Amino acid sequence: MHQTENSPALTRLRKANPGVRLKSLDALGNYVKDDTNVRDAVLRALVNDTNSGVRIEALRLIEPVKADGSVRGVLMALAAKDQSTYIKSQARTMLAQLPEID
């Protein structure tokens, strides 16, 4: 497991400039599968970021881990009530690709 808790890229996700946040997401993309700290940070960006480009990139990054319980929960919330029709639609599409939970 890669230790990213104090990663500069995680820190930059909290910066005001959306371009910096996008570059941070790009730097963290390879760690989403293996590092829950990164996954949680990407999910926070997806749910809370004010920039649609940052949110769309975060959504793209969680694609490989969409079956994870925490990711599925976020996708369900976004599919139900996100203000962005694009995010809502993409979340629904990702959920439709997942197997049913018993």
C-alpha positions as CSV (number, residue, x, y, z in Angstrom):
1,M,0.0,0.0,0.0
2,H,1.3,3.4,-0.9
3,Q,1.4,5.9,2.0
4,T,-0.5,9.0,0.8
5,E,-1.9,10.4,4.0
6,N,0.4,13.4,3.9
7,S,0.8,13.5,0.1
8,P,1.2,16.9,-1.5
9,A,-1.4,15.9,-4.0
10,L,-4.0,15.2,-1.3
11,T,-3.2,18.6,0.3
12,R,-3.6,20.3,-3.1
13,L,-7.1,18.9,-3.5
14,R,-8.1,21.5,-0.9
15,K,-6.6,24.5,-2.8
16,A,-8.8,27.2,-4.2
17,N,-7.6,26.9,-7.8
18,P,-9.6,24.3,-9.7
19,G,-6.7,23.7,-12.1
20,V,-4.5,22.8,-9.1
21,R,-7.3,20.4,-7.9
22,L,-7.5,18.8,-11.3
23,K,-3.8,18.2,-11.5
24,S,-3.9,16.7,-8.0
25,L,-6.7,14.3,-9.0
26,D,-4.5,13.3,-12.0
27,A,-1.6,12.6,-9.7
28,L,-3.7,10.5,-7.4
29,G,-5.5,8.5,-10.1
30,N,-3.1,5.5,-9.9
31,Y,-3.8,5.1,-6.2
32,V,-7.6,5.1,-6.1
33,K,-7.8,1.3,-6.2
34,D,-5.2,0.6,-3.5
35,D,-5.4,3.5,-1.1
36,T,-8.6,4.2,0.8
37,N,-7.3,7.7,1.8
38,V,-7.0,8.6,-1.8
39,R,-10.4,7.0,-2.6
40,D,-12.0,9.0,0.2
41,A,-10.4,12.2,-1.0
42,V,-11.6,11.6,-4.6
43,L,-15.1,10.9,-3.3
44,R,-15.1,14.1,-1.3
45,A,-14.1,16.0,-4.4
46,L,-16.8,14.3,-6.3
47,V,-19.5,15.2,-3.8
48,N,-18.3,18.6,-2.5
49,D,-16.2,20.4,-5.2
50,T,-17.7,23.5,-6.7
51,N,-16.0,23.0,-10.0
52,S,-17.9,20.7,-12.5
53,G,-14.6,19.8,-14.2
54,V,-13.1,18.6,-10.9
55,R,-16.2,16.6,-10.1
56,I,-16.3,15.0,-13.6
57,E,-12.7,14.0,-13.3
58,A,-13.3,12.5,-9.8
59,L,-16.2,10.5,-11.2
60,R,-14.0,9.2,-13.9
61,L,-11.3,8.2,-11.4
62,I,-13.7,6.1,-9.3
63,E,-14.9,4.0,-12.3
64,P,-12.5,1.1,-11.4
65,V,-13.8,0.9,-7.8
66,K,-17.4,1.6,-8.4
67,A,-18.4,-1.7,-6.7
68,D,-16.8,-0.7,-3.4
69,G,-19.5,-0.1,-0.8
70,S,-18.5,3.5,0.0
71,V,-18.3,4.4,-3.7
72,R,-21.7,2.7,-4.4
73,G,-23.3,4.7,-1.6
74,V,-22.0,8.0,-3.1
75,L,-23.1,7.0,-6.5
76,M,-26.6,6.2,-5.2
77,A,-26.8,9.6,-3.6
78,L,-25.6,11.4,-6.7
79,A,-28.0,9.4,-9.0
80,A,-30.9,10.4,-6.8
81,K,-30.3,14.1,-6.2
82,D,-27.3,15.7,-7.7
83,Q,-27.8,19.1,-9.2
84,S,-25.7,18.3,-12.2
85,T,-27.7,16.4,-14.8
86,Y,-24.5,15.0,-16.2
87,I,-23.2,13.7,-12.9
88,K,-26.6,12.3,-12.0
89,S,-26.8,10.5,-15.4
90,Q,-23.3,9.1,-15.2
91,A,-23.9,7.9,-11.6
92,R,-27.0,6.1,-12.8
93,T,-25.1,4.5,-15.6
94,M,-22.3,3.4,-13.3
95,L,-24.8,1.9,-10.9
96,A,-26.6,0.1,-13.7
97,Q,-23.4,-1.7,-14.6
98,L,-23.0,-3.2,-11.1
99,P,-24.4,-6.5,-10.0
100,E,-27.3,-6.5,-7.6
101,I,-26.6,-6.7,-3.9
102,D,-28.5,-9.5,-2.1
